[in-house]
Amino acid sequence: MKNNLRIPDIITIGNLIAGFTGILYIINGETAIATKLVMLAVILDGLDGTTARLLYKNRPSKLGAQLDSLADATSFGVLPATIIYVAIPTPIAIPLSAIFLTTAILRLARFNLNPSQNNFQGLPTTCAGLIIAVYTIHIQALIPTIIVVIALSLLMISKIRYPKITTKQRLLIAPLLIAAIITTGTIFTVTTILILFLITAYILIGPLANTKIKTTTTGQTER
């Protein structure tokens, strides 16, 4: 397992740059552009893994794994936390954004220690970061935002098992992400609402799938 830079690593660096650029835009008050850059980071995050499996099957890269984690920490940890801070300009924005960032980093660190091949333990940071970006575009109310941020933070560090997103599911949401990135106005609004709906549906699948797994395991043990 050499540490040479590969094609998937270059895509991962694109994810990192998208996240960093999004931070600069949100600081300058360009919320819509920052949201689009979170979406771009999501696409690149999925693309680097797919490319790695296609080109380098059974030849994992230690460098790639570290780059991916650091890029995700920027795009789905620091950038969404900054969006939270800007979206609710009150004193509580600082601890709230810090909570989200901390739990996102903990979630990524836990995955690095114990990467599961079949499912995720805790809500993926990709989903949490994307929800923050899309949600704050439509709603800036203080109390609902606090509830959403705390809920996502708890879900990221929870032991709830979430199913890994399949290629077909990625192909379903990718056109929506692309449409939201390249459009404005009504189309942008509609696509972001659809994205929010799909991710919320995925979040609800986790607890249901976890319950089913526990029930199946219990049944097998009793036999």
ChimeraX attribute file (.defattr): number of C-alpha atoms within 10 A of each C-alpha:
attribute: neighborCount
match mode: 1-to-1
recipient: residues
	/A:1	8
	/A:2	10
	/A:3	10
	/A:4	11
	/A:5	11
	/A:6	17
	/A:7	15
	/A:8	23
	/A:9	22
	/A:10	15
	/A:11	21
	/A:12	27
	/A:13	21
	/A:14	18
	/A:15	32
	/A:16	25
	/A:17	17
	/A:18	24
	/A:19	30
	/A:20	19
	/A:21	17
	/A:22	30
	/A:23	26
	/A:24	14
	/A:25	19
	/A:26	22
	/A:27	15
	/A:28	11
	/A:29	14
	/A:30	13
	/A:31	21
	/A:32	20
	/A:33	15
	/A:34	26
	/A:35	31
	/A:36	25
	/A:37	25
	/A:38	32
	/A:39	28
	/A:40	22
	/A:41	29
	/A:42	23
	/A:43	20
	/A:44	21
	/A:45	23
	/A:46	18
	/A:47	17
	/A:48	22
	/A:49	17
	/A:50	14
	/A:51	16
	/A:52	19
	/A:53	14
	/A:54	10
	/A:55	12
	/A:56	14
	/A:57	9
	/A:58	9
	/A:59	11
	/A:60	14
	/A:61	19
	/A:62	13
	/A:63	15
	/A:64	23
	/A:65	14
	/A:66	13
	/A:67	18
	/A:68	23
	/A:69	17
	/A:70	20
	/A:71	23
	/A:72	26
	/A:73	26
	/A:74	25
	/A:75	31
	/A:76	30
	/A:77	27
	/A:78	25
	/A:79	32
	/A:80	32
	/A:81	29
	/A:82	22
	/A:83	26
	/A:84	25
	/A:85	21
	/A:86	20
	/A:87	22
	/A:88	20
	/A:89	12
	/A:90	10
	/A:91	9
	/A:92	12
	/A:93	21
	/A:94	16
	/A:95	12
	/A:96	20
	/A:97	25
	/A:98	17
	/A:99	16
	/A:100	29
	/A:101	24
	/A:102	17
	/A:103	21
	/A:104	32
	/A:105	22
	/A:106	16
	/A:107	23
	/A:108	22
	/A:109	15
	/A:110	14
	/A:111	16
	/A:112	13
	/A:113	8
	/A:114	10
	/A:115	13
	/A:116	11
	/A:117	7
	/A:118	10
	/A:119	14
	/A:120	20
	/A:121	23
	/A:122	23
	/A:123	25
	/A:124	21
	/A:125	28
	/A:126	21
	/A:127	19
	/A:128	25
	/A:129	30
	/A:130	22
	/A:131	24
	/A:132	25
	/A:133	29
	/A:134	22
	/A:135	18
	/A:136	20
	/A:137	17
	/A:138	11
	/A:139	11
	/A:140	15
	/A:141	11
	/A:142	14
	/A:143	9
	/A:144	10
	/A:145	20
	/A:146	17
	/A:147	11
	/A:148	15
	/A:149	21
	/A:150	16
	/A:151	13
	/A:152	25
	/A:153	24
	/A:154	17
	/A:155	23
	/A:156	25
	/A:157	21
	/A:158	14
	/A:159	14
	/A:160	19
	/A:161	21
	/A:162	22
	/A:163	17
	/A:164	13
	/A:165	12
	/A:166	9
	/A:167	10
	/A:168	9
	/A:169	10
	/A:170	13
	/A:171	10
	/A:172	12
	/A:173	17
	/A:174	18
	/A:175	13
	/A:176	19
	/A:177	21
	/A:178	15
	/A:179	17
	/A:180	24
	/A:181	20
	/A:182	10
	/A:183	13
	/A:184	13
	/A:185	8
	/A:186	9
	/A:187	14
	/A:188	19
	/A:189	15
	/A:190	15
	/A:191	22
	/A:192	26
	/A:193	17
	/A:194	15
	/A:195	20
	/A:196	19
	/A:197	13
	/A:198	13
	/A:199	16
	/A:200	14
	/A:201	11
	/A:202	16
	/A:203	20
	/A:204	11
	/A:205	15
	/A:206	21
	/A:207	15
	/A:208	13
	/A:209	15
	/A:210	17
	/A:211	14
	/A:212	12
	/A:213	13
	/A:214	11
	/A:215	12
	/A:216	11
	/A:217	11
	/A:218	11
	/A:219	10
	/A:220	9
	/A:221	8
	/A:222	6
	/A:223	5
